[in-house]
C-alpha cells in the first residue's frame, strides 16, 4: 500500500495538521508585516529606511526595537524553529503506518500546542505558560521520531 496519499487516513491527518501549521508560520510573517506597517516602526534593516511608496518619511527611530513588532517576530522565529521538525517527523511517522488514533492524538495535539503557544505569546502570558505548550509540542515530535527509530531499528 502506498502510504503517502489521501487514501491513507494517517496521511490525511498529516496533510491536515501540516497544512494548518504551515499556514500558521506563513500568516505569522504577515502579522509581523502588519504590525510594522501599522506602528510605522520595528524595521529590521538599515536599508528599510529608504524612502518609498510605503515608507514616505523614513526615520532612524524606525529601526529601534518595538515590542509590538518584535513580539510577532519572536513568535515567527519560534514557529520556524519548531514547525519544520514536525513536518519532517510527521512524514517519517506516516511512513511507519501507525494506528490512526495515535496519529490523530499526536498530530492534532501538536497543532493545538502550537496554537496555544501562539495565544500565550500574543497575550503576554508567563514564560512558564509558553514553555508548557512548547514542551507538549516538542515531546510529541520527539515521541514520533523515537517511534520511527524504534521500528526502523527493530
Secondary structure, DSSP 8 states (H G I E B T S, - for coil): --SSSTTSHHHHHHHHHHHHHHHHHHHHHHHHHHHHHHHT----SGGGGS--SS-SS--GGGGS--HHHHHHHHHHHHHHHHHHHHHHHHHHHHHTT--HHHHHHHHHHHHHHHHHHHHHHHTT--HHHHHHHHHHHHHHHHHHHHHHHHHHH-
